[in-house]
């Protein structure tokens, strides 16, 4: 995280781009939270945004892999190692 921030700052300096907003970012408290209004620096806001984005992507990936695993279990009979040969089918079926 810190490396990404340092790299971004050096890249902005190299390209002569101002890094950060001209005003401080204020976050309002949520009713019942008990915290007061918080002023965040640009770096802290960027860090908070990056962590929340990483957390959201991680949760989405976990959900998608769970769905993929459910599909794999549902259609496991299509996998080659599960298929039985005709000989196995004939020998396992009851004879009339």
FISEKOL-55652 format. One line per field, with one value per residue: residue number from 1; residue in one letter; x, y, z of N, C-alpha, C in turn. Coordinates in Angstrom, 2 decimals. Layout:
N
num (NUM/...);
residuo (a/...);
n_px (X/...);
n_py (Y/...);
n_pz (Z/...);
ca_px (X/...);
ca_py (Y/...);
ca_pz (Z/...);
c_px (X/...);
c_py (Y/...);
c_pz (Z/...);
***
This chain:
96
num (1/2/3/4/5/6/7/8/9/10/11/12/13/14/15/16/17/18/19/20/21/22/23/24/25/26/27/28/29/30/31/32/33/34/35/36/37/38/39/40/41/42/43/44/45/46/47/48/49/50/51/52/53/54/55/56/57/58/59/60/61/62/63/64/65/66/67/68/69/70/71/72/73/74/75/76/77/78/79/80/81/82/83/84/85/86/87/88/89/90/91/92/93/94/95/96);
residuo (x/x/x/x/x/x/x/x/x/x/x/x/x/x/x/x/x/x/x/x/x/x/x/x/x/x/x/x/x/x/x/x/x/x/x/x/x/x/x/x/x/x/x/x/x/x/x/x/x/x/x/x/x/x/x/x/x/x/x/x/x/x/x/x/x/x/x/x/x/x/x/x/x/x/x/x/x/x/x/x/x/x/x/x/x/x/x/x/x/x/x/x/x/x/x/x);
n_px (0.84/1.84/3.98/2.69/1.53/3.80/4.96/2.95/3.06/5.68/5.44/3.52/4.98/7.00/5.53/4.59/2.14/-0.30/-0.59/-3.19/-6.14/-7.27/-8.64/-9.56/-10.86/-13.98/-15.73/-18.95/-20.46/-22.22/-25.54/-25.85/-23.42/-21.53/-19.12/-17.27/-17.35/-14.94/-11.83/-10.06/-6.85/-5.57/-4.03/-4.86/-7.55/-7.29/-6.02/-8.04/-10.04/-8.77/-8.42/-11.10/-11.97/-10.36/-11.28/-13.96/-13.64/-12.37/-14.41/-16.34/-14.96/-14.73/-17.42/-18.06/-16.36/-17.46/-19.97/-19.10/-17.99/-20.30/-21.67/-19.88/-20.16/-22.82/-22.89/-21.16/-21.38/-20.77/-18.07/-15.09/-13.84/-15.88/-17.68/-18.97/-17.94/-19.47/-19.36/-19.13/-21.59/-23.35/-22.63/-23.28/-26.00/-29.18/-30.06/-32.64);
n_py (-1.19/1.28/1.44/1.70/4.21/5.84/5.40/6.49/9.18/9.88/9.50/11.44/13.74/13.55/13.85/16.34/16.83/17.90/16.48/15.29/16.73/20.18/20.86/19.73/16.51/15.73/13.56/12.73/11.80/8.78/8.49/7.69/6.50/7.61/8.82/11.81/14.39/13.71/14.70/13.89/13.29/13.52/11.28/9.47/9.19/8.09/5.69/4.50/4.24/2.49/0.19/-0.47/-1.01/-3.22/-5.01/-5.31/-6.42/-8.79/-10.07/-10.36/-12.05/-14.33/-15.04/-15.59/-17.77/-19.61/-19.96/-21.08/-23.46/-24.67/-25.08/-26.87/-29.07/-29.66/-30.43/-32.60/-35.13/-34.97/-34.95/-36.58/-38.55/-39.43/-40.61/-43.70/-46.69/-48.48/-51.19/-51.26/-50.18/-52.14/-54.35/-53.50/-53.11/-54.55/-57.87/-59.17);
n_pz (0.00/0.90/-0.85/-3.30/-2.99/-2.73/-5.24/-6.88/-6.09/-6.92/-9.67/-10.29/-9.63/-11.55/-13.91/-13.54/-12.23/-9.98/-6.79/-5.03/-3.54/-3.37/-1.13/2.17/2.91/4.20/6.27/7.12/10.19/10.96/12.07/15.44/15.54/17.18/16.74/15.93/13.35/10.89/9.65/6.84/5.48/2.13/1.49/3.48/2.80/0.25/0.93/2.49/0.56/-1.25/0.36/0.91/-1.67/-2.37/-0.46/-1.26/-3.85/-3.16/-1.68/-3.71/-5.49/-3.89/-3.62/-6.30/-6.86/-5.13/-6.29/-8.70/-7.77/-6.78/-9.21/-10.40/-8.73/-9.19/-11.87/-11.95/-12.96/-15.62/-15.94/-17.15/-15.51/-13.96/-15.60/-16.71/-18.29/-21.02/-20.50/-17.71/-17.05/-18.01/-16.46/-13.92/-13.91/-12.99/-13.91/-15.95);
ca_px (0.00/2.73/4.77/1.82/1.37/5.09/5.10/2.01/3.58/6.84/4.95/2.88/6.05/7.68/4.65/4.21/0.72/-0.47/-1.05/-4.10/-7.11/-6.91/-9.35/-9.57/-12.05/-14.70/-16.70/-19.97/-20.69/-23.51/-26.30/-25.69/-22.05/-20.82/-17.90/-17.46/-16.91/-13.52/-11.15/-9.07/-5.90/-5.77/-3.41/-5.72/-8.75/-6.87/-5.77/-9.34/-10.72/-8.10/-8.73/-12.50/-12.06/-9.75/-12.20/-15.13/-13.22/-12.12/-15.71/-16.97/-14.26/-15.09/-18.79/-18.05/-15.76/-18.43/-20.95/-18.45/-17.89/-21.65/-21.93/-19.04/-20.78/-24.11/-22.65/-20.01/-21.59/-20.26/-16.61/-14.68/-13.51/-17.12/-18.41/-18.73/-17.92/-20.65/-19.18/-19.46/-23.03/-24.02/-22.37/-23.89/-27.47/-29.77/-30.46/-34.04);
ca_py (0.00/2.45/1.47/2.23/5.64/6.47/5.35/7.45/10.53/10.12/9.61/12.76/14.73/13.42/14.37/17.69/16.82/18.11/15.26/15.56/17.80/21.45/20.98/18.53/15.70/15.55/12.48/12.93/10.61/8.11/8.67/6.60/5.98/8.12/9.53/13.17/14.59/13.40/15.25/12.94/13.79/12.85/9.95/8.61/8.90/7.16/4.41/3.96/3.85/1.31/-0.97/-0.86/-1.61/-4.55/-5.84/-5.59/-7.34/-10.08/-10.68/-10.76/-13.24/-15.46/-15.42/-16.18/-19.10/-20.48/-20.29/-21.98/-24.75/-25.25/-25.58/-28.05/-30.19/-29.96/-31.09/-33.49/-36.34/-34.75/-35.05/-37.87/-39.55/-39.89/-41.39/-45.13/-47.30/-49.29/-52.47/-51.05/-49.97/-53.43/-55.25/-53.00/-53.10/-55.85/-58.67/-59.62);
ca_pz (0.00/0.98/-2.09/-4.36/-2.75/-3.05/-6.69/-7.45/-5.85/-7.78/-11.03/-10.40/-9.66/-12.83/-14.95/-13.10/-11.90/-8.55/-6.12/-3.93/-3.73/-2.74/0.14/3.01/2.75/5.46/6.29/8.15/10.99/10.81/13.29/16.39/15.47/18.35/16.36/15.45/11.98/10.77/8.49/6.35/4.49/0.84/1.58/4.29/2.02/-0.80/1.60/2.87/-0.68/-1.79/1.20/0.71/-3.01/-2.29/0.32/-2.09/-4.91/-2.51/-1.36/-4.97/-5.98/-3.04/-3.98/-7.64/-6.79/-4.47/-7.32/-9.64/-7.10/-6.77/-10.56/-10.62/-8.01/-9.82/-13.15/-11.79/-13.76/-16.97/-15.96/-17.70/-14.49/-13.36/-16.60/-16.67/-19.62/-21.31/-19.82/-16.29/-16.97/-18.20/-15.35/-12.69/-14.00/-12.64/-15.08/-15.91);
c_px (0.88/3.55/3.96/1.66/2.66/5.29/4.18/2.51/4.76/6.42/4.27/3.93/6.75/6.86/4.14/2.70/0.60/-1.10/-1.93/-5.02/-6.67/-7.62/-9.29/-10.90/-12.68/-15.70/-17.68/-20.15/-22.08/-24.23/-26.16/-24.30/-21.25/-19.55/-18.25/-17.05/-15.40/-12.98/-10.05/-8.12/-6.14/-5.20/-4.28/-6.99/-8.43/-6.66/-7.10/-10.11/-10.11/-8.44/-10.18/-12.69/-11.50/-10.67/-13.41/-14.79/-12.97/-13.43/-16.42/-16.31/-14.64/-16.50/-18.82/-17.43/-16.68/-19.51/-20.37/-18.32/-19.25/-22.02/-21.13/-19.62/-22.08/-23.92/-21.44/-20.16/-21.06/-18.74/-16.19/-14.40/-14.75/-17.89/-18.02/-18.72/-19.18/-20.57/-19.57/-20.97/-23.79/-23.83/-23.03/-25.41/-28.01/-30.26/-31.89/-34.14);
c_py (1.24/2.58/2.05/3.74/6.39/6.50/6.37/8.88/10.84/10.27/10.96/13.87/14.73/14.03/15.78/17.81/17.01/16.87/15.67/16.72/19.07/21.63/19.67/17.81/15.48/14.42/12.76/11.64/10.05/8.23/7.44/6.01/6.42/8.87/10.93/13.25/14.42/14.06/14.29/13.64/13.03/11.44/8.98/8.23/7.91/5.76/3.73/3.47/2.58/0.07/-1.42/-1.50/-3.03/-5.50/-6.25/-6.60/-8.74/-10.80/-11.15/-12.00/-14.48/-15.96/-16.11/-17.58/-20.09/-20.90/-21.27/-23.38/-25.44/-25.81/-26.84/-29.27/-30.62/-30.77/-32.02/-34.74/-36.19/-34.90/-36.45/-38.93/-40.11/-40.79/-42.86/-45.68/-48.13/-50.63/-52.34/-50.85/-51.30/-54.35/-54.79/-53.02/-54.49/-56.57/-59.17/-61.05);
c_pz (0.00/-0.30/-3.24/-4.22/-3.10/-4.57/-7.36/-7.27/-6.77/-9.23/-11.27/-10.44/-11.02/-13.97/-14.65/-12.92/-10.40/-7.94/-4.96/-4.21/-3.00/-1.40/0.90/2.84/4.11/5.31/7.42/8.92/10.72/12.14/14.19/16.40/16.68/18.00/15.87/13.99/11.92/9.52/8.10/5.39/3.20/0.87/2.38/3.54/0.91/-0.22/1.95/1.64/-1.26/-0.97/1.01/-0.66/-3.01/-1.53/-0.51/-3.20/-4.33/-2.20/-2.63/-5.55/-5.19/-3.40/-5.34/-7.64/-6.09/-5.47/-8.34/-9.04/-7.04/-8.14/-10.85/-9.92/-8.69/-11.10/-13.10/-12.65/-15.19/-17.07/-16.41/-16.63/-13.82/-14.32/-16.49/-18.09/-19.80/-20.60/-18.35/-16.12/-17.09/-17.01/-14.06/-12.73/-13.65/-13.89/-14.90/-16.29);
***
